[in-house]
Amino acid sequence: MASESQAVTPERTHVKLFVDPTCPYAWITSRWLVEVADAGRIDLQLGLVSLAVINDGRDLDETYRGMMVQAWSPSRVALAVLTAHGPGGLRRFYDAYGRRRHVESAAHSRETLEAALLEAGQERGLADAGEDPGWDEQLRIMTAQAVDPVDNPDIGTPIVHLAGRSFFGPVFTWIPRGAEAVHVFEALLAMAGHPAFVELKRGRPDGPITA
């Protein structure tokens, strides 16, 4: 039996999380995984998936259709950031933009995008991408790369790739933190590693609580 000083440290797991910048549930999942990464349990990489792309052409109610129209702009800017500054730059932008939108309730505006870019140390002019549909083809390709491995058309965000498998979710109504965050991740990893596991779902009675 190993002594406490010789305890085996769990191997770090590579996790790729695909987010739409406008999705509060993706934000909650991202903050949970940041907790797990800070605990040294995972290597976290951020990727993009666009709810506007996923829902393009679907029969949506008027309110949600309006949200999807707004969702194009932040996703385009995030893609421009990823192109210019790589995955690390995307994460810095997402951290800054997500906090403003989902914690501080900043308006959907160019000003909010520019403030996030400046905080992330990036060019304010990247906000121009928000009104440029020239980014949309690449956004569709990236969304397909996130969605196709899940093999289920009825999904949204977040999407997680880990342990050689891909899932829609997990979806939380508030952020697990500290030891609880790691405990929940270990449970997810155990389920993801089982070849028969495909889905676990229930209603959403609360939230989202994004802070």
Stockholm file with secondary structure:
# STOCKHOLM 1.0

chainA/1-211         MASESQAVTPERTHVKLFVDPTCPYAWITSRWLVEVADAGRIDLQLGLVSLAVINDGRDLDETYRGMMVQAWSPSRVALAVLTAHGPGGLRRFYDAYGRRRHVESAAHSRETLEAALLEAGQERGLADAGEDPGWDEQLRIMTAQAVDPVDNPDIGTPIVHLAGRSFFGPVFTWIPRGAEAVHVFEALLAMAGHPAFVELKRGRPDGPITA
#=GR chainA/1-211 SS CCCGGGCCCCCCEEEEEEECTTCHHHHHHHHHHHHHHHTTSEEEEEEECCHHHHTTTSCCCHHHHHHHHHHHHHHHHHHHHHHHHHHHHHHHHHHHHHIIIIISCCCSSHHHHHHHHHHTTCCGGGGGGGGCGGGHHHHHHHHHHHHGGGCCSSCCSCEEEETTEEEECCCCSSCCCHHHHHHHHHHHHHHHTSTTCCCCCCCCCSCCCCC
#=GC SS_cons         CCCGGGCCCCCCEEEEEEECTTCHHHHHHHHHHHHHHHTTSEEEEEEECCHHHHTTTSCCCHHHHHHHHHHHHHHHHHHHHHHHHHHHHHHHHHHHHHIIIIISCCCSSHHHHHHHHHHTTCCGGGGGGGGCGGGHHHHHHHHHHHHGGGCCSSCCSCEEEETTEEEECCCCSSCCCHHHHHHHHHHHHHHHTSTTCCCCCCCCCSCCCCC
//
